[in-house]
Amino acid sequence: MSSALVNVPPRARRGEVIEIKTLISHPMETGYRRNQLGARIPRDIIRLFVCTYNGTEVFRAELHPAIAANPFLVFSTVATESGTIAFQWTGDNGLSATESAAIVVD
Amino acid sequence: MSGHGARLLGASALTLLAWTASAGEIPPAERRSGYDFMSRETRAMQDDDTVNPGMLGVLEGGTLWARKTGTAGRACADCHGDGRASMKGVAARYPAFDAALKRPVNLEQRINLCRTERQQAPALAYESRELLALTAFVARQSRGVPIDVAVDARTKPFIDNGRAAFYRRQGQLNLACSQCHDENWGKRLAGNAIPQAHPTGYPVYRLEWQSLGSLQRRLRNCLVGIRAESYEYGAPELVELELFLMWRARGMTIETPAVRP
């Protein structure tokens, strides 16, 4: 169960550079740690994050072990048209979480 | 020779006097939240709810608040309504005296009492994700509310026990809580600022833990740090210490979910 917080400005002027912030709850277990019995704790990380703006990919990030739990990503894009900005996180153990936000451009 | 001895005695008496003066409690005007000792970046993380990772716990707690559970098939919301309104100021009054148990209980214990008695559900484990989330959701509603634990004939003995524990030297390092947090706050311990130990933002998102954690987790960490044997989660000694710390921070405002380094 993953919950995500995304912050997209609700309105922007055409051509304006907007900042997008995303935060998702995830343990980002590295796969290198061992439990008290010495058994390896299996890796459980988010491997890929993709952001699309009305279907067009505007940002992509590959994640690796050693990235802290609850990854927080901030990036920017240019506000071109009104529509939907969608976010997808995929990773180990069949993780696929999605979130979206609407933006009005004028 | 005797003059020299008297001078020595005078000097040590002076030292003793200075020590007792500095060993007193922090005056109200000088009390500072752990927030004030943090870097600019960590403060920014706490201040923005869309950046603060503790808000993920609050979000999850809000979901759990509305979910029916236990054999009674009741959700928190079925009795308490909208938690955002009904839980305002509650965390600022905890630990609070429980008449049936005849002792103070903290917020986590209160939530578990509600679960076992009203919802007929099993108690949640300390530091479990669900219990931290529910506690964070409840405590979040008190953000900005001044801490105001009850001080009366019923709670007084427990506050006194907590105070005694705070000033008692313990562990292999033979340290009392007060030696760091009353007498040496603002200085550095292995590169980290020593805060005054006011529990204003629990459960906190601690960067070192990479998760939310309760005040008891923090207290147990400190006890291990001074090489003392720590109490079990939920132990009366820890609740008494929590109560004393909340009394000591009376009037300071709740920041939950706080971020700490």
Chai-1 contact restraints between the chains, C-beta under 6 A:
chainA,res_idxA,chainB,res_idxB,connection_type,confidence,min_distance_angstrom,max_distance_angstrom,comment,restraint_id
A,S3,B,L56,contact,1.0,0.0,6.0,A-B,restraint_1
A,S3,B,L59,contact,1.0,0.0,6.0,A-B,restraint_2
A,S3,B,E60,contact,1.0,0.0,6.0,A-B,restraint_3
A,L5,B,T50,contact,1.0,0.0,6.0,A-B,restraint_4
A,N7,B,T50,contact,1.0,0.0,6.0,A-B,restraint_5
A,K21,B,T50,contact,1.0,0.0,6.0,A-B,restraint_6
A,S25,B,L56,contact,1.0,0.0,6.0,A-B,restraint_7
A,A68,B,Q210,contact,1.0,0.0,6.0,A-B,restraint_8
A,A69,B,Q210,contact,1.0,0.0,6.0,A-B,restraint_9
A,N70,B,P53,contact,1.0,0.0,6.0,A-B,restraint_10
